[in-house]
Every structure is written in structure tokens, then in C-alpha cells.
Amino acid sequence: MQQISPAGLSPASSIAIIGGGVVGAANALALACEGYRVTVFEPDDIGAGTSSGNAGGIVTGAVTPTATPGVLRAMPGYVFDQDGAAVLRPAYALKILPWLLRFIAASRPSRVAAIAQALQPLVAGSMQAHLALADVCGARDRIRRVGWLKVYKTAKGFADTALDRELMTRHGVNFSVLTAAQIAELEPHIDPDAYTCGLFQPDSGFVNYPLALSQTYFDGARQRGALHLREKVLEVRPLESGGVAIATGQLTRQFDAVVVAAGAWSKQFASQVGDKVCLDTERGYHISLQSTGADLLQRPVCFPENHCVLSPMHDGISIVSIDELAGLDAPPDYRRIRAILPFARKVLPGVARQTVQREWMGFRPSTPDSLPVIGRSPRCKNVFYAFGHGHLGLTMSAITAQWLANMVSGRTDSVDMTPYRIDRF
């Protein structure tokens, strides 16, 4: 075992990655391309967890954090309004209280400005980072540059985007305000009564089969020697001699370094290393409607006033919605996502008679300040973190892998990594 020096880990060293979602798969490919011997610990298929159920957006202009003054004013409704943008299960309120207090602190205008500044390099570079990974594993055709569209029916709904527009302008995001006629040109199959104006980010991308992208990334890593072990990691233990021991239910193995990319389950491994992190879950839901065989949508379309996204996935139209604060153990509650189904059928008449083929729930790994945890553990130089991407796991996965590969290899990055350090908590 060797301790990582300032010059980085030497080529052909062994690196374990805990977690086989899109972040883990992207890191596996980036590190395998550097010549490292990569082993991914994932008990399920690569990409089959939370990564498989998102709306497919690579949102290059997502500089607005989740916590804002407007969201803070709406928080009382999280418990009492079961039709609101988010819901907190009362039984989980005490457990999530420390996270909520930090979330409230992150909503101050000065913090919102600082967080947006830290989000900017992550999202602005996300498309190019994906394309670079895609080029080395033949996945370019899985990424479409069709933009990200939000539509609004009411003047108030659009007025509520003032902070979004201010932050996008401040950070150089390419976006435009669309008229109803312009929206109709982009998406002619949406009921025109569903909107009066919109916001469009043309530089954003779309992946209509996120599971396949994750698996293609890992296949590229496998071609460069990476292994996938279907074992559940129980413990991460730094070794005095350098390196890290990874214990599963089957064996304990030693590696030169480890990347913790276990999404919502990452907190326990950080704690074993001695690092504290404020991490919880925003549970997300989707309903998938069988494909009609028609091109009903060209891209994901977000309806913020109705708290949902309609997305044209590989096997049909997905209705993606709901933020639910209920932790990792509570059973799913599909009542709220089912309640959105009539709205979806109305605004997209092409699915009015299509049957539901899947209901799904996943765990978004969320920090209260909307920033992921990326970088080295301050307690063990052979432990790296890549988790906490919240709503933007797909968007940020490739650039996270790019940055982490630079760190492991000892290259200096032009980005200040301070905002993403685990010891900010």
C-alpha cells in the first residue's frame, strides 16, 4: 500500500469505487483512462439505482441552489400542503432537523450568491466533460444537445423566476425568454393553453436513457481493466501503512485509494473515516407512460407551477416530480405523483390514453447547500469523496470525475475546490 504524495498516486495503483451510479461509473472511466486499476463495488447493476430514474437533463445553467429566500417562505407548506412542491413526513421531522437548519442558513441572500458562484463551474463545464467521456467509450449518440425548457402559464409563475434569471445573467448562462409562439415551435404537441411564456437554455443536453449511459461509461472502464464486484461494502478502514481496507460481507480487500461515490449511502463511509457530513435525501418519484411511437417531445419540459417535468425517455414519457423528505427507510408513497397524472395527460394530449408502465422512487443525495462533496478526506489522503449531487447527479457526474482524476493524479486544477470540501460542515 502506498500513501498518496503531493505528486499524486502513481499509475497502475489500485482504486476502489464505492457506488455504481452515474457518478461512480463516470469516475471509473476517468480513472481507468489514467491507467489506474479500478474496482467498483456495487451490489446491483451499474446505474440501476437513483441514477436510472431522473429526467435525463444535463442542465448547464443550473446555478440557482435549492435553498433560496422564496423556498424558505414556502417551507411551512412542506408539512401541511400535500400538493406542494415538497413534503416533509412528520415522523421524519426531528431526524432531519439539523439538515433543515443548515438549509435555512443556506437560503440567506449572501449564501445564495456564494453557492451560485460555486455551482457555476460545475454546471457550465458539465456538457464538455460528458462529451469527453463519451468520446472515449463511444457514447456520443446517447447525449443530445436539445436544451432545457421551462414553461409558465401565469404571470406570477414567471415573475417567481426573477432570482433564477438574475443568477443566470450574473454567471453568463446562455438563456432566452420565449413567447408562447416560440414554445409552440419547439414543442408543438404540448397543449398551448398550458403556457404563456418560457425560459430556454439551449446549451443544455439530454440523455433519454440514463441507465444505458452509466453502463456505457462503465463498459469503457471495463475495457481498460476495471472490475465490478456485486458486493455490499460494510466498512472503509484507512491503514496505518497507507492505503485503505474495504470490507464486504464476503472479504476484506486492500487498495491504494478509495472513492466514496455511494450517493445517499455515503455518509456512513465518511463517518468511518472520521469525517462529518450533513447529508440527507430528497426522495424523487416518476411515472412512466408507454410510448406512443410518436415524437411527442423533443426534450424535457419543466412545468414549475405544477412541480413536474415531462421527459421523452427511451421507453415512453416520464412524469418526474416530488421532493419528499422521509429518509432512506420509509416506504414509497405514490399518491402525489399519481395526482399529477391527469395534468400530464391534459398538457400532452398524445399520452391521454397511454397506460402506466412503471412507478418508481429514488433517493437524491442532498446537502443543505446544494453543493456536492468532491475531494480528498482531510483525515486520510487516500480517501476521496464524490457524492451529494442532489438533483444534478447526471449533470455533474462527468465533471466530478474529471476533477477527481486530476486530484488523484496530482494535477493542479484551476478551480478552487474549497466550496466542495467535506470539512465545510
Sequence and secondary structure as in RCSB ss.txt:
>XXXX:A:sequence
MQQISPAGLSPASSIAIIGGGVVGAANALALACEGYRVTVFEPDDIGAGTSSGNAGGIVTGAVTPTATPGVLRAM
PGYVFDQDGAAVLRPAYALKILPWLLRFIAASRPSRVAAIAQALQPLVAGSMQAHLALADVCGARDRIRRVGWLK
VYKTAKGFADTALDRELMTRHGVNFSVLTAAQIAELEPHIDPDAYTCGLFQPDSGFVNYPLALSQTYFDGARQRG
ALHLREKVLEVRPLESGGVAIATGQLTRQFDAVVVAAGAWSKQFASQVGDKVCLDTERGYHISLQSTGADLLQRP
VCFPENHCVLSPMHDGISIVSIDELAGLDAPPDYRRIRAILPFARKVLPGVARQTVQREWMGFRPSTPDSLPVIG
RSPRCKNVFYAFGHGHLGLTMSAITAQWLANMVSGRTDSVDMTPYRIDRF
>XXXX:A:secstr
    BTTB  TT EEEEE  SHHHHHHHHHHHHTT EEEEE SS TT SGGGGS  EE TT  S S  HHHHHHT
THHHH TTSSEEE GGGHHHHHHHHHHHHHHTSHHHHHHHHHHHHHHHHTHHHHHHHHHHHHT GGG B   EEE
EESSHHHHHTTHHHHHHHHHTT   EEEEHHHHHHH TTS GGG SEEEEETT EE S HHHHHHHHHHHHHTTT
 EEE   EEEEEE TTSSEEEEESS EEEESEEEE  GGGHHHHHHHHT     EEEEEEEEEEE  SS   SS 
EEEGGGTEEEEEETTEEEEEEEEEE TTTS    HHHHHHHHHHHHHSGGGTT  EEEEEEEEEEE TTS  EEE
E SS TTEEEEE BGGGHHHHHHHHHHHHHHHHHT   SS  GGG GGG 
